[in-house]
Amino acid sequence: MSSENPLLTTWNTPFGLPPFGALRSAHFRPAFETALDSHRAEIAGIAQNPDAPTFENTIEALERAGKLLTDVGSVFWNLTATDTDPQLQEIEREMASALSRHASEISMNPDLFRRVDALHAQRAALGLSAEQLRVLDLTHKNFVRAGAQLNPEEKERLKTIMERLATLATRFSQNVLADESSWLLLLDESDLDGLSADFRAAAARLAAERDAPGKFAVTLSRSSAETFLQSSARRDLRETVYRAWARRGENGGETDNLDVIREILALRDARAKLLGFENFADYKLDDTMAKKPAAVRDLLDRVWTPALARAAEERAQIQALVDSEGANFAVAGHDWRYYAERVRKERYDLDQTTLRPYFQLDRMIAAAFHVAEKLFGLRFVEREGLDLYHPDVRAFEALDRDGNHVALFLADYFARPSKRSGAWMSDFRSQHKLDGEVRPIIVNVMNFTKGAEGEPTLLSLDDARTLFHEFGHGLHGMLSDVTYPLVSGTSVARDFVELPSQLYEHWLLEPAVLRQFALHAETGAPMPDDLLDRIVASRCFNQGFGTVEFCASAYVDMDVHAQRLPDDVDVAALERESLEKISMPEEIIMRHRLPHFGHIFSGDGYSAGYYSYLWAEVLDADAFEAFKETGDAFHPEVAEKLKRFIYSAGGRQDAAEAYLAFRGRMPTTEPLLRQRGFLA
């Protein structure tokens, strides 16, 4: 290993952080080459071991193998998502296919699979622990699902498919980022009617950063675009932003994603057929809680009908407000958020201008930390002076009740052109105990609009929910307490992984939390009780709209993956036809349209799986009722069970078994429908 490449040396840094300050984009290509060679040698040693296969010399050896590749990859993929540059993007395009082929060569190695298969066949006689049995079962299933049982010709075909899919996923995400980062709406002061002072200040700063001092800028980061759509009194400008937001990835030219999607869908279908499944949705759902597309559609249908009815009521209320003002137009998509906020103010005396000063970013961070301390005994201490990957990133050490180190938590909250949109949790190191205690380094990434210099960053209520949501994912990684990397942290069934994050959102609106942390940015006064009561009372406001835009994306995701499509399928027409089948209201668009639906096309993560958020909401609504039934949102015994069976358990047991261990029974949909206001 070269001492000149910091990725290939021992990281003698605080908390074992990657040596960010010494890293350059040029370091990654040679680091990947070295790491791939090292991993190949390790795999060959396992596959060609002359000794009979044992759990230790095969499964545990596989768990240890590839550490250097994991370390290099964790830094690289986190940086390409949060602080990319043209050189990193070029390497990303190269490595996507190379790493895909590397993974296929491992999973399709016949000597290696024979060892895994032999162990799996005799697993009951091996005297393994429950976690070891789980790891063996998952390892075997992963090999089979990756093509280990195919004949040589089929294996080569699948390798080619996977390599091409990796290339296309990278192109898809880079195209969306290009559309988002290149678009800018510059405004004059006369164009700012309805926009709050903090939004104006942030917009002025964004314009100055884009070489337009004296102007005000709106970008396509969700925090900027959605706030503008909620607040701007200028209907023409709302339409401009709305259309740009809706057409990301569908603007023609080099960044258009329609051909990319068409090829991805065809290759996914071919992959599923090779592996013996009728379609890609059947393949993806085979190792989830839902199991089959029919179960997904059943859940969506049960929620869609009341949501559609509620959305129609909401539209009528919005149209009535428009008509009462003498405006001669039918409500359109670019009107909904603006007039919904007007209705919210009329009904609950709430609007974003009133709420935002109470949701300061620093106070919401403190609130999220406070809830973690109350529930799980964690304390977060900011560690300054660490060498991190961007000046905006902050670091916090998580400590347990006895002051022992639990994790390092990195927080990257602000939008920038080098960062992809959205919000997510990732890690630079996952927890395991295979060779001693290894504690995690977890990162939360968001795209909030930074406040002006010297001023606090103010969040919308939705932004604050996002912060709590991603911190819930973060806790899932930080509290992990398993032995094997394969089942660490968020390595659980896709339709279970959103439970810890969505459940955590509930504590944001707990009155005790708001009273302590929702302090006015200017006066420092706590949120008045009457305002708090109005926020709680408005929980179900506009839930028809929110549910319809989400479910529409989930329906379309399932539609495009649960059927064989012609090679020349018209992707835009396919989306329209899918929405027509469910009577999608014209005034609402999918939360994520296909040309920028990164969840399902920037890799396989949520492909045929976007429904998972709703599936997990069935679980989280029921899980929070476990606390409500006690009358204490922080009930210590319930919290301890939640930590033991959900947040710290990783994937060491089946998701349904984990939920049963926590709750004692499986959930029903009634709490979800009640939570969304669809049941009395």
N, C-alpha and C positions, 0 to 999 in steps of 0.2 A: 504494500500500500504506500502511496506517495504521501510524504509529509507535507508536500506543497498544496495538496488538496484538502481543505479543512473537513470535507465530508468523509474523508477516508482516514481520519485520525481519531483518537479517543477524545470525546468531547468533555474536557475538564472545565466545565462551565457550571455556574450556579444552577442547581436543580437538574443538571444534565441537559440543559437547553441546547438546541442546535447552535452552532457558532455563527449566528446571523451576520454579525459585523464583518466577519472575514469572508463571507460567501459572495461569489460572483456568479452570474448566469453561466459563464463558461465552465464552471466547475462541475455542472450536473452531467453533461454527456460522458466525460471519462469516469465519473463516479458511478453512473449507471452501468457502464461497460464492466468495471471492476466488480460491482455488486452482482451483476448477472453471472459473470464467470464463477464467482465464489459460490453462488447458490446452485449453479449447475453441478459443481464439484460435490457439494453437500448432498444433493439429490442422488447423484450417481453412487456415492458411498452408501446411502441407505438402500437403494434399489439393488445394488450388487453385493450387499452384505452376505457372506457365505453362511452365516449363522441362521438358524430358524427364526422366523419373525416372532417378535415379542412386542408387547405394548411399548416397552422402553426403547427398543432399538428401531422401531418403525414409527409408531404414532408420536411418541415424545420426541423422537429425532426429527420428524417432520415439523413439529411445533417449534423446535429450536432453529431449524434451517431457515436461511434467508433473512437473518436479523439485519445485516448490512443493507440489503435491498429494501427492507421495510423502513429502515431509518432514512435512507436517501429518498425513497418514494414519499414518505410522510412529509418531509420538508418540501420537496418539489411540488406535489399536488396541492398542498396548502398554499404555496406561494403563487402558483398559476391561477388559483381562484381569488386570491386576495390582493396581490401586488405584482401583476404580470408585466412583461415587456415583450417586444418583438422577438428577442432571442429566446426567451423562455417559451413563447408560443411556438416557435420553430421546433425546439426540442420536444415540446409536448406533442406536436404532430408526429414526430419521428418515434417517440417512445410509446405512444398509445398502441401502435401495431406491434412493436417489438415486445412489449410486456405482455400483450395478449398472446402472442405466439409462445412466449416463455411459459406462461401459465398453462397453455394447452399441452405443451410438451411434457410438463410435469403430470398433469391429470390424465394424460393418455399414455404414460410410460407403462408398458405391459408388465415389466418386472416389478415396478413399484406397486402397481395395483394388485398383482398377485399376492403380495405380502399383506396389503390392507384387507383384501378379500378373504384371505385365509384366517386372519385374526377375527374378522367380522363373523365368519361362519362358526367359530368356536367361542364367541364372546361370552356365552353363559358359563363357560367352564374356566374363565381366566381369572376369576376372583377380583374383578375390578371394582373400584368405588363407583358410586352413582355418576359422579362427574366424569370419570374416565370412560364409563360406558356411553355416556352422552357424546363425548368427544369422538369415540370410535364410531358410533352410529353416524354422526354428522360428517366425519371424514369420509366414510364409505359412501354416504349419499352424495356428497359433493363430487367425488370422483365419478360416480355413475352419471350424475346430472351434467358433468362436463365431458362425457363421451368415452369414459374408460372402457365400456363394453362394446363399442363399435368395432367394425372390422377396419383394417388398415386404410382402405380407400375412403370409407366414411369418416375416419378420423382426420384424414388430410383435408377432406371437404369441410369438416367442422372447423379445423384450424384456420382455413382460409376465410370462412364466414366470420369467425370471431375477430380475426385480425382486421378485416374490413369494417366490422361494426365498431371497433375501437377507434379507427380512423374517422369514421363518420360522426361518432359521438363528439370527438374533439372538434371537428369542423362545425358541428351544430352549435356547441357552446361558444366557440370563438365568433361565429357569425352573430349570435345574439348580443354578445358583449360589444362587438363592433357597432351594431345598430344602436345600442344603448349609449355607448360612450361618445359616439359622433353626433348624436342629436342634441340640439340646444335651442331653446326658445328664449330669445332676448327681448325684454320688455322695458318700456319706459315707465316713469312714475305714474303717468296717467293711466296705465294699464293694470294697476294694482288694486282696484276696488274690491273690497271684501277680504283681502289678505291681511293676516295679523302682522303686528310689528316684528315679531321674531322671525316669521317667514320672510318678510321683506329684507330683514338684515341678512339672513342666510342667503337669500337670492342675490343680494348685492355682492356678497363675498364670493359666491360661485361665479358671478359674471366677471369680477375682477380677476379671479384665478384663470378664467378663459380669455383673458386679454380684452375684456370689454368693460373697463371701469366706467362707472356712472350708469350702467344698465343693471337690470335685474334678470337672473337666469332661472329657468325651470328646466330640469333634466328628467330623464326617464327612470331615475331611481324611484322605487315605490314610494318612499317617504316624501319625495318632492312632488311627483306626479299626482298621487292620491290626495295629498293635502291641497294642492292647487285645485283639483276637481271638486273637492269638498267646499272650498272657500271662495273661489273666484266668482265675482258677479258678472264677468264678461263671458257670455255664452259662446261667442265666436272663438275666444281663446281656449275655453274649455274644450270645444270641439277639436281644435288643433292638437291639444295635448292628448286627448282621448284617442284620436285616430292614430297618432304616432305610437302611443302605448299599445294599442290593439294590433298594430301592423309590424311590430318587431319581428324580424326574421322572414318577412314577406314583402320586401320592398324591391324585388328584382335585383339583378346584378350579382356580384360575387358573394354577397352575404345572404342571399335568399335561401331559405331552408326547405322549400317544397320538394325539390328533387332529392335532397338529403333524406327527408322523411320517407319518401317513396321507397328508396333503396333500403333504408333501415327496416321498414315493415316487411319487405320481401325477404330480406335475409333472416329476420327473426322467425318468420313463418317456416323458412327452410330449416333453420336450426331446430325448431320444435319438432318438425316432421322426422328429421334424422334421429332424434332422441325418443321417438315413439309416441309423441303427443299429437292430438288432433289439431291444435293451434297453439300459439305462443302464450295465450292467457292460461290455458290448461297447464302448460309447462311451468309458468311463473307461480301459479297458485298452488301447485302441488305440495310445496313445503311451507305453506302459510296456515293460519287459523281458518281462513275461509275455505280453502281446499279447491273449490270449483267456482267458475264464473256465475253459475246459477245462484249461489249463496250471496255473491256480491250484488247481483241485480236485485235479489230479494230485499236486501238491506236498503239499497238505493231507492227502490220502488216504495218502500214503507215510509221513507222520509220525503221523497219527491212530491207525493200527492199533497200532504199538508203544507209543504214549503211553497208549492206553486200557488195554492189557494191564498196563503199569507202574502206572497209577493203581489198577487193581484189586488189585494186589499191595500197594500202599501203604495202600489202604483196609483190607485184611485185617490188616495190621500194626497199624493204628490201632485197629480193632475188638478185636483180641486184647488190646491194652493196656487198653482200656475194660473188657473182660470180666474181665481179671485183677484189676481193682480192685473187682469185684463190682457195677459200675454196670449197671443194668437198662435200657439204651437202645441203640438202633442209632445209629451215627454219623450226624450230620446236618451240614449245611453250616456251621453255627456252631460245630461241634466240630473241624473238620478242622485248622485252623491251630494250635489249642491242643494237640491231641494229636500232631500232626506234630512240633511243637517238643519234646514229651515223648519221642517216638521218636528224634528227632535227638540229644537228650541221652543217651538210653540207648545208642544205637549209636555215637555219636562223642564222647560226653561234651561236647556243645556245647549251649548254649542262649543266648537273646538276652541274658539277664542277664550271662552270662559274656563275650559278645562285644561288647556295646555300649560298655563303657568303652575298648575298643581302637579304636573308630571315632569319634573326635572329629571334628566337622565341620571345624575349622581344619586338623587334620592331614590329612584326606582332600582338602581343597582343595590343600594343599601337595603331596600325593602326585600329584594330577592335573597340577599345574604341573610337577612333577619329571619325569613321564613325557614331557610335551610338550617339555621341554628336552632330554632324552636322545634322543628320536626326531627332533625337528625343529629343535632349537637355539633354542627360544623361552625367554625369561626373563620372569617376571611380577613387576611391582613395584606394590605397592598405592599408589594416589594418594588421599590423604585431603584433606578440605576442599572437594571438588567439590560442586556443587549438583545433587543427584540427586532422583529422583521420590519417594523414601520413605526415612525414616531407616535402615531395615534394609538398604538397598542398598549394596553395596561396589563400588569401582572399582579395576581393575588395568590397568596399561599393559603390553602385550605388546611385547617388544623382541627383535630378532634377535641373532645371535651378535656382530654388530658394534655393537650398541647402538642400531640404528635402530628407529624406531617402526613397529610392524606393525599394531596394533589397540588399541582400548580395550575391555576386557571388564568388563561389569557383572554382578554376582552378587546375585540376590534369592532367598534361600533359605527364608524362613520363611512359614508359613501365616498368613493373616489373613482376616477375613470379607469384605473387599473384593476378594479375589483368587480367581479360579476355581481349582478343584482340578487336580491333575496336575502335570506337569513338562514344560517345553518350552524351546526356544531360539528367539530372535527377534533382530531387529536394529533399531537406530535409524538406521543408515546402512550400506549394503552397499558392497563394494569394486568399483571399476572404474577404468579408465585412459582413458576416452573423451576427457576434456579435462584431462589431467594426472592424477597419482596421487591417488586418493581412497581412504583407508583406512577400514576398517569400525568401527562401534560395535556390538558383539554383546552380547546379554543372555541369561543362563541364569536360568530361573525354576523354583523348586521349592516344596514345601509341607511342609517339615520342621517338627516341633514344637520351638520354641525352648527352650533350657535355662533354668533359673531364673537370676535376676540374679546375676552373678558366677560362675556355674557353666558349664562347657563344654556345648555341645549335642552329645549323643551320638546316633549313627545306628545303625540296624540294618544288617546286611550288604546287604540289598536297597536301603536308602536310599543306601549308599555306591556301589552299582552304578548307581543312578539318577544320582548326581552325575557319575560317570565317563561315563555314556551321554550326558547332556546336554552335558558338556564336549566330547565327541567331535563333536557337532553344532556346538558353538561354534568348535572348531578348523577345521571345514569352512568356516565363514564367515570366520574370522580369517585363514586361510592362503590364501584365494582370491587368484588372480593371473591375472585375465582383463582384457580390454579393455572388454567390453560388459556393461552391467547385466543384460541379459536372461539371461545365462548365469553370473551371479556366484554364488559360494558354494554354497548348498544348492539352487540352481535346476537340479535334475537330475530324472531319472525318479523317480516316487514310490517304486517298489520298489528303487531304488538309494540313495535319500537316507538310509536307515538304516544303510548299510554303515559310514560313518565313525564313527557313534555306537556301534553294537553292537561293532564291532571294538575300539574304545577300552576297553570294559569288560574285555577280557582282561587288561589290564595291572594292574588292581586286585589280582588274586589272584596276581600274580607274587611268589614268595617274597622277592626282593630288595626289592620295593616294600613289602610288609607288614613286613618286618624293620625298615625305616627309618622308616616312618610310622605303623604300628599300635602306638602307645605308650599305655600304660594311663593313664587320665585322672587317677587319684589318685597312683600311684607313679611315673609316667613311664617305667616299665620297658618294654622292647620285648616284643612278643608272643613267648612262649616257642616254641621250635621244635616241641615236641610239639603245641601248640595250632595253630600254623600248618599243620602236617602234617594235623591233623584237619580243618581248614577246607578244605584242598585235596582231601582224601579225600572230603569231603561235597559236592563240587561238583554231583554228580548226584542228591543227595538231594531227594526230593519233585518230581522233574522230570516225573513222570507227571501230577501235579496241575497244575503250572504250564503244561505243554504243552496239557493238555485245556482248561483255562479260556481259554487264548489261542486255540487252534484253533476252539473253539466259537464265539467271537466272530467269527472270520474266516469260518467257514462261514455263519453267520447273515447277516453283512454281504453275502456273495456271493448267498445265497438271496434276500434282499429286493430286490436290484438286478438279478438276472438273469432275471426273469420279469415278465410283465404281471399286476399285481394288481388285483382289483376295487376300485372307488372306496370301498366301504364295508368294506374289509378290516379284520378284527379283528387289530390289531397284536400284542397279547399272545398270541393263539392262533397267529399266524404264527410267533412266536418259539418257542413250545412245539413246534409241528409240525416246525420245522427241527431242533430239538434231538433230537426223537424219531427222526428219520431217521438220525442218527449215533449213536444209543444213548448219549446223554449221561447220565453217572452222576448220580443224584439228589443226591448229597452235594457236588457241585461246580456252581457257577453260572458263567456266562460272566464273563470278566474285565470286560467292559462290556456290561450289558444294554441293549436298545434304548432305553428311556426316558431313559437318561443317557449314551448312546454319543456323546460329543462329537466323537470322531474322525471320525465319518461323518455327523453331522447338524448340528454347529456349523460349517457350511460344507461345501464339497465336498472338502476336503483329502484325507481317507483314505476317502471313500465308494467302495465297491467296491474298496477298497485296503488294508484292515486287514491282509490277508495279507502286506503288504510287509515287516513286521518279520521274518516267517519266511523270506521270499524273500531278504532281505538277510542273514539268519543263515546261509543256505547260502553266501553270498559271504564273510561275515566269518569263519566257521569255517575255510574254505579259505584265506582270506587270512592268518590267524594261523599256519597251518601253514607258510607261506612263511618265517616267522621261526623256527618250531620246527625246520624242516629244517636250519637253519644252526647250531642249538644255542645261539643268542643271541637273546633276546627283544627286543633293541635293536640288532640287526645294522644297521650304518650304511648299507650299500648297499641293503638291502631297505627300510629306513626312507626313504631318499632317493627310491626308486621310488614308495613309498607316497605321499609328499608330492607328487611331481611329477604322478603320474597320477590320484590320488584326491582328496587333501585340498586341493590348490591349483588343480585343473583346472576346478572348477565344472562347467558343462554344455557346455563347448566341444567335446565330442565325444560320440557315442553312448555310453550306459552300458556296453554290452557291449564296445565297442572300448576304453573306458577300463580295464575290468577285464582284458581281454586284454593291454593294454600293461603293466599292472602284473605280472600273474601268468604271462603267456605261454600261458595256456589258460583255458578256462571251468571252473567248479567242478563237482563232483558232490555228492550229498546225504550221502555217507558221513561226511565230517567233521562235519556237523551232527548226524547220528544218534549218532556217537561222542561228540560234545561233550555231548549230553544223556543219555548213558549207555544208549542203546538198542542199541548195538553193543558187542561185546566189544573 
